[in-house]
């Protein structure tokens, strides 16, 4: 299981791939696969068949999982893409913080 520096709800920017430069909010993190699902990034069209009587089918847009190494967390204070570092506080708990400005992320 890979260690993830990204959490659900984080604002991220895509740093490589076909959606490079796009920003979005992390919907889901898949640590066993090392992937994330980001809102509005890697959107694919899926053709859905009606499963039950009375249900309608159609074409649905759906976000696909992208590799976690292709996204960086955006700091809410300095608005820059940064690596999330960890520091241990006096009480033993650890917090994530921005490497550029030192602001802690809300976990």
C-alpha positions in Angstrom: 0.0 0.0 0.0 1.5 3.3 -1.1 1.7 6.3 1.2 -0.5 9.1 -0.1 0.1 12.8 0.5 -3.3 13.7 -1.0 -6.6 13.5 0.8 -10.2 13.8 -0.2 -11.3 17.4 -0.5 -7.9 18.8 -1.3 -7.6 21.3 -4.1 -5.1 19.9 -6.7 -3.5 20.8 -10.0 -2.6 18.2 -12.7 1.1 18.4 -13.5 1.3 15.9 -16.4 -0.9 14.1 -18.8 -3.6 15.2 -21.2 -5.3 17.3 -18.6 -2.1 19.2 -17.5 -2.8 22.5 -15.9 -6.4 21.7 -14.8 -7.4 22.4 -11.2 -10.0 20.4 -9.3 -11.1 19.0 -6.0 -10.2 15.4 -5.0 -13.4 13.3 -4.9 -11.8 10.0 -3.9 -8.4 8.6 -3.1 -7.5 5.0 -3.9 -4.3 4.3 -1.9 -4.1 0.6 -2.8 -3.9 1.5 -6.5 -2.0 4.8 -6.0 -4.6 6.8 -7.8 -7.0 9.7 -7.2 -10.3 10.8 -8.8 -10.4 14.6 -9.4 -13.5 16.6 -10.2 -13.6 17.7 -13.9 -10.3 15.9 -14.8 -10.0 12.8 -17.0 -13.6 12.8 -17.9 -14.9 10.0 -20.1 -18.2 9.4 -21.8 -19.9 6.1 -20.8 -22.9 4.6 -22.5 -25.4 3.3 -19.9 -28.1 0.8 -20.6 -31.3 0.9 -18.6 -31.1 -1.8 -15.9 -34.8 -1.9 -14.8 -38.1 -1.2 -16.5 -38.9 2.5 -16.5 -35.2 3.5 -16.1 -33.7 5.5 -18.8 -30.3 4.9 -20.4 -28.0 7.4 -22.1 -24.6 8.9 -22.3 -23.0 9.8 -18.9 -19.8 11.7 -18.3 -17.7 10.2 -15.6 -14.3 11.0 -14.0 -11.6 8.4 -14.3 -8.8 7.7 -11.8 -5.5 9.3 -12.5 -2.1 8.5 -10.9 -1.5 10.3 -7.7 2.0 11.3 -8.9 0.4 13.4 -11.6 -1.2 15.8 -9.2 0.1 18.4 -6.7 -1.7 20.0 -3.8 -2.5 23.7 -4.2 -1.9 25.8 -1.1 -4.9 27.9 -0.1 -2.7 30.8 1.2 -0.1 31.2 -1.5 -2.2 29.6 -4.3 0.8 27.7 -5.6 1.2 24.0 -6.4 3.4 22.5 -3.6 4.5 19.2 -2.1 2.7 18.5 1.1 5.2 17.9 3.9 4.5 16.5 7.4 5.7 17.8 10.7 5.2 16.3 14.2 3.8 18.6 16.8 4.6 18.5 20.6 1.5 16.4 21.4 2.7 13.7 19.0 0.2 14.4 16.2 1.4 15.3 12.7 0.1 17.9 10.3 0.6 18.6 6.6 2.0 21.9 5.6 3.0 23.9 2.5 6.7 23.7 1.6 6.6 27.1 0.0 4.9 29.3 2.7 4.7 27.1 5.7 0.9 27.3 6.1 -0.8 24.1 7.5 -3.4 22.3 5.5 -6.8 21.7 7.0 -7.0 17.9 7.6 
